[in-house]
Amino acid sequence: MIKPALPVNEAERLAALQRYRVLDTAREQEFDDLVSIARTICGTPMGAVTLIDRDRQWFKSLQGLEGEQTPRDEAFCAHTILKPEELMVVADARQDQRFSGNPSVLGDPHIRFYAGAPLLSSDGYALGSLCVFDSVPSDLGAPQADALRALSRQVSRMMEMRLLRIEIDHHQAEHDWYEAHLLEYYQQLEQANLELSEQTRTDPLTGLPNRRALAAALTDAIGRTGEAAPAVAIVDIDHFKMVNDIHGHGEGDQVLTELAGVLKSQFSARGMAARYGGEEFVILMPDTPLQQAELQCEYLRESVSLLPIGLPITVSIGLAVHRVGESSAETLRRADAALYQAKAQGRDRVVVAS
């Protein structure tokens, strides 16, 4: 393990940190919310807002494990603040000489993956980081890295607003002026958080809605009255593992994005196509009779087989129409069972659930 060096401007940095009067304060929902969004976007079980004090790393927000602080010499984020303009990503801490002997790597929580975006003061000092981490090696895609940087800026703005609230308490005579600026900050933050929350409903690779967005849309479609029951189809790329194993994950990602393009073109005008996970996609067809839904699925299957990507790609599809009194999860289970029948019957086909 290599202990982190001190920044060249350490005295000024500590003075800036003290100015915010945030150390040893209570947890606040606003910071927890931003950590939750960061974990969701990056797909990690743990995340934190950390501040690097003189001899310790203190957590303003911590999710996925317990604690209030750790020694600074053992803090990943103490390395992150050494390069205030850069996102620090450690794909596997066991392979990084800075962290291979770290107690958090050798013992609980057995950190392997870490990504941290520095939290900058208004005058440019790195005070800590917004970070996510996992007990298995991983990496960040470009959209995830951009989102983590954006969220770190929101944390910094939140700290600025905390400071502004403190100043308001000490300047009641100037209350109206400060209140107007605080409202402006909150409006900016609310808009930014709305945009960031939308990212948690979108698959970063394909740009399609994700499982969370699908669940909300399916529940809404089931609840509508005066319309035909919605149809749901689960689409699975046949032998996708072989594509990754033989041609590499880059080629696999290309197949996923090409299929996503076909789904968008055929279902974005009416209904929804979402990435459900891995090589599985789900199509929601509201107010669609079974026969029409089956024809649409057959057309999709043929369109995929004609994709000009240099690989013989086919899909298997399980189709189910929602039944009265049935939950959305039950409808999806029937579609999934039909999908497995399609695979068992030789793949590259559409099977309707009984």
Sequence and secondary structure as in RCSB ss.txt:
>XXXX:A:sequence
MIKPALPVNEAERLAALQRYRVLDTAREQEFDDLVSIARTICGTPMGAVTLIDRDRQWFKSLQGLEGEQTPRDEA
FCAHTILKPEELMVVADARQDQRFSGNPSVLGDPHIRFYAGAPLLSSDGYALGSLCVFDSVPSDLGAPQADALRA
LSRQVSRMMEMRLLRIEIDHHQAEHDWYEAHLLEYYQQLEQANLELSEQTRTDPLTGLPNRRALAAALTDAIGRT
GEAAPAVAIVDIDHFKMVNDIHGHGEGDQVLTELAGVLKSQFSARGMAARYGGEEFVILMPDTPLQQAELQCEYL
RESVSLLPIGLPITVSIGLAVHRVGESSAETLRRADAALYQAKAQGRDRVVVAS
>XXXX:A:secstr
       TTHHHHHHHHHHT  TT    HHHHHHHHHHHHHHT SEEEEEEE SSEEEEEEEESS  SEEEGGG 
HHHHHTTSTTS EEES GGG TTTTT HHHHSTT   EEEEEEEE TTS EEEEEEEEESS     HHHHHHHHH
HHHHHHHHHHHHHHHHHHHT GGGHHHHHHHHHHHHHHHHHHHHHHHHHTTB TTT SB HHHHHHHHHHHHH S
SS   EEEEEEETTHHHHHHHH HHHHHHHHHHHHHHHHHHHSSSSEEEEEETTEEEEEETT  HHHHHHHHHHH
HHHHHT SSSS   EEEEEEE  TT  HHHHHHHHHHHHHHHHHTTSSSEEE  
